[in-house]
Every structure is written in C-alpha cells, then in structure tokens.
C-alpha cells in the first residue's frame, strides 16, 4: 500500500510541475525555450536572457512558488559559439523544491543584476565579472574580487592562456612587487601522440 501511495504522489508532483511550467509560459510568453523535470523536487528551465530579473522577481514573491534562496550562480564557457556563456541560477523554494534556470548569453550581453532580490548574488555576480567578464547592470559593487586591479583579461575563459600574460613577484632588493611579461625558456613542444612513450 505504501508503494502505490508513493508512486501516486510522484505522478501527482510530476503533473503539478507540468502545470506550473505551463502557467509560467502563459505569464511570460516567449520566455521558456525548453524545460526538463529532473527529479520530483527539481526543475530545469532554459530561458531567454532578456527576462531573467522579472522571472526571478515573480518566483521569489509569488505565494505559490516562494523561491526565497539563491544557492549558486554557475557559468560555463563554450568558445566558438555566438552565445558562448551558459549562466545558471540555482534557486530553492521554502516548499523544498529547486529550480535550475539557465540562459545562453554572448560576451557582450549586459545582464540585469538580481542583487535587490537576493543579497547573495552581489558576491556571485562579482565573481562572474572577475573571472568571465560578464557585466551586471545595477550591481552595487561590481569590481575585481580575487585578481589584481591591473589584471588584463578574464582567467576562467577558455581562450585565456593557462600561464597568463604577466609574471608577478616580490623583489627583495627593490622592496616592491614587480610585474614582468612572461619569458619562456623553450618553445612549445609539438607532441606526436602516435608514438609509444613507454
């Protein structure tokens, strides 16, 4: 008896989530590109980047959804594409279900900051700006967070070299930090992966 009631509860949650997504599509036309129900308590949405703020405002303040917590902001870089960045907001409701809201953006796209909705997003948006170069409009404190103020480029982009462009070290003789362009002692080697190395 418990197995059947548990199974019927899962079916009920599945249909409830389907109607929830359909209602979202009615409220925000042309917003949801694709959706996927991962588990009974987790929904993944792929949306257009233009209405991220309005969607998150609705999800936070609506009495049915009550998505009060932003747990993380994740960015993935796929160079060579027009919209190279995937930005994902992980939000959680007080009713213990999670939403994974993903959008594709280009490197020249300005996103609306959600710092007025979720205070944790201010720090996460600063990290996204520092490491990927994504600009968030109306962020109260959008500046470098872990790299130096004079740092050139964005280190977590896939087209950024692993060694970087400059060398930074402290000189005891001059008693200051010195920046130098990197000098390689040898050329990059061309490896032949067809040869056996053992």
C-alpha positions in Angstrom: 0.0 0.0 0.0 2.9 2.4 0.8 4.5 1.7 -2.6 1.3 2.6 -4.5 0.8 5.8 -2.5 4.4 6.8 -3.0 4.1 6.2 -6.8 0.8 8.1 -7.0 2.5 11.0 -5.1 5.3 11.1 -7.7 2.8 11.2 -10.5 0.9 14.0 -8.8 4.1 16.0 -8.3 5.0 15.4 -12.0 1.7 16.7 -13.3 1.8 19.6 -10.8 5.2 20.6 -12.2 3.9 20.4 -15.7 1.0 22.7 -14.9 3.4 25.0 -13.1 5.6 25.3 -16.2 2.6 25.8 -18.5 1.4 28.7 -16.2 4.9 30.2 -16.4 4.8 30.0 -20.2 1.4 31.9 -20.1 2.6 34.6 -17.7 6.0 35.0 -19.5 5.3 34.4 -23.2 8.3 33.6 -25.4 10.5 33.1 -22.3 10.9 29.4 -21.8 12.8 27.7 -24.6 13.0 24.2 -23.0 12.2 22.6 -19.7 13.1 19.3 -18.1 11.9 17.7 -14.9 15.0 16.1 -13.3 13.5 14.7 -10.1 10.3 15.1 -8.1 11.7 18.2 -6.5 13.9 19.7 -9.3 13.0 21.5 -12.5 15.4 22.8 -15.1 14.4 25.7 -17.4 16.3 27.1 -20.4 15.1 30.7 -20.9 15.8 33.8 -22.9 18.2 36.1 -21.1 16.1 39.2 -21.5 13.6 38.5 -18.7 15.8 36.9 -16.1 15.1 39.6 -13.5 11.3 39.6 -14.0 11.1 35.8 -13.8 13.2 35.6 -10.6 11.1 38.5 -9.1 8.0 36.6 -9.9 9.3 33.3 -8.5 10.5 34.9 -5.3 7.4 36.9 -4.5 4.6 34.6 -5.7 2.8 32.8 -2.9 2.7 29.5 -4.8 6.5 29.4 -5.6 8.2 31.3 -2.7 11.7 30.8 -4.1 13.5 32.7 -1.4 17.0 31.3 -1.6 19.6 31.7 -4.3 22.1 28.9 -3.7 24.5 29.4 -6.6 25.3 31.1 -9.8 27.2 28.9 -12.3 28.8 29.9 -15.6 30.2 27.7 -18.3 32.2 28.9 -21.3 31.9 27.3 -24.7 34.1 29.4 -27.1 33.5 29.4 -30.8 29.7 29.9 -30.4 27.8 33.2 -30.8 26.3 32.8 -27.3 29.3 31.3 -25.6 28.3 31.5 -21.9 25.8 29.4 -20.1 24.7 31.2 -16.9 22.7 29.1 -14.4 20.8 30.4 -11.4 20.1 27.7 -8.7 17.2 28.8 -6.6 15.3 27.0 -3.9 11.8 27.4 -2.6 10.7 27.3 1.0 8.5 24.3 -0.1 11.7 22.3 -0.6 11.9 22.2 -4.4 14.7 23.5 -6.6 14.7 25.4 -9.9 17.7 25.4 -12.2 17.3 28.4 -14.5 19.8 28.5 -17.4 20.3 31.1 -20.2 22.7 31.5 -23.1 24.5 34.8 -23.4 27.2 36.3 -25.5 30.3 38.0 -24.1 28.8 41.4 -25.0 25.5 40.9 -23.2 24.6 43.0 -20.2 22.6 41.2 -17.6 20.3 42.8 -15.0 21.7 42.4 -11.5 19.4 40.5 -9.1 21.1 42.0 -6.0 17.9 43.7 -5.0 16.2 40.3 -4.9 18.9 38.1 -3.5 21.7 39.7 -1.5 24.0 36.6 -2.0 24.0 37.4 -5.7 26.1 40.5 -5.3 29.2 38.4 -4.4 28.4 35.8 -7.1 28.0 38.4 -9.8 31.3 40.0 -8.8 33.0 36.6 -9.3 31.3 36.2 -12.7 32.6 39.6 -13.7 36.1 39.0 -12.4 36.6 35.6 -13.9 34.4 35.7 -17.1 33.9 39.4 -17.8 30.1 39.2 -17.7 28.7 42.7 -16.9 25.7 43.0 -14.5 23.8 46.3 -14.7 22.9 47.9 -11.3 25.2 45.7 -9.2 26.2 47.8 -6.2 29.8 46.6 -6.1 31.0 45.3 -9.5 34.8 45.2 -9.3 37.6 42.8 -9.2 37.4 40.4 -6.3 40.2 37.8 -6.5 42.5 39.1 -9.3 44.6 42.2 -9.1 43.1 45.6 -10.2 45.5 45.9 -13.1 44.9 42.4 -14.3 44.3 42.1 -18.0 41.7 39.6 -19.3 39.4 37.1 -17.6 41.2 33.9 -16.3 38.3 31.4 -16.5 37.5 32.0 -20.1 38.6 29.0 -22.3 40.6 31.3 -24.6 42.8 32.7 -21.8 46.2 31.0 -21.6 47.0 28.8 -18.6 50.3 30.6 -17.9 48.7 34.1 -18.2 50.4 37.1 -19.8 52.5 38.5 -16.9 54.6 37.3 -14.1 54.2 38.8 -10.6 56.7 38.6 -7.9 58.2 40.4 -4.9 61.7 41.8 -5.3 63.7 41.9 -2.0 66.2 44.4 -3.5 63.6 46.9 -4.6 61.2 46.2 -1.8 58.2 46.1 -4.1 56.0 43.9 -6.3 57.3 43.7 -9.9 55.3 42.8 -13.0 57.1 41.3 -16.0 55.9 39.8 -19.2 56.4 36.1 -19.3 59.5 34.7 -20.9 59.6 31.1 -21.9 63.0 29.3 -21.8 62.0 27.0 -24.7 59.4 26.8 -27.5 56.2 24.9 -27.0 56.8 21.3 -28.0 54.8 19.5 -30.6 53.9 16.1 -29.3 53.2 13.2 -31.5 50.5 11.1 -29.8 51.0 8.2 -32.3 54.4 7.3 -30.8 54.5 5.0 -27.8 56.2 6.6 -24.8 56.9 3.5 -22.7 
